[in-house]
Amino acid sequence: MAYALGISGGIVRRRLDRLTGNRTMQVVAVMEPGRLRSRTTAARPLQLDPSRVKAMAHELAANRQV
């Protein structure tokens, strides 16, 4: 990234640290389903009340597609 931008690695690290530290940016891993030999992979972020986490986990577990 630094090379492509024509800046030092230190500058990139500081900027990334600042952006992730103030939650402007989040770094996430994205899997490549074809390389995992998986039929289908999907990711869906969930926002729910912490008191509903267990109930939602049970609902998801009851679905055979999950």
N, C-alpha and C positions, 0 to 999 in steps of 0.2 A: 504494500500500500504506500509506504513511504517513497519508494522508488518511483511509482507511478505518479505520485503527487509532486515529486521533486523536493521533498523535505526529509528531515532526519527521522530515524526510528523513534528517538526520544520525544519528538514533537507529537508524533502519532500516538504514542503511549499516553502522554499527558492529556491529549485531547480525548482519547477514548476513556481514560480514567475519569475525567471531568464529566463527560456525557453519561457514562454509566453511573457515576457517583451521585449525580443529581437526578437520576432516573429519566433523563431526556431520551436515552437510548438503552435498549436491552439487547444483549447478545444471546442468541439462541442457536441450538444445533438443529439442523434440518436433515433428516435421514433421506437416503435415496432408496425407495422401495425396491427397485429393480436389482440393486446390488445386494439387498437383504434376502432376495428370493421370496418375497412376501407377495401374496395375491394383491392386497390393497392396504395402503396405510393412509390414515387420515389423522389430523390433529385438530382439536377444537378447544380453544381456551374457554374456561368456565369462570364466571364471576358469580359467587353466591355467598349468602350469609354463612359465616363459620359454623353456626348451629345446624346448618343443613348438609354439611360435608358427608357425614355418615349415611344419611338418607339418600343423598345423590349417589354415593358409591354403591349402595345396595341396588338402586334403580338401574345404574349402568351395568352392574354385574349380572342382573337378571336378564339383560338383553344378550342373546347368544352371538350377536354380531360384534359385540364389544370385546 
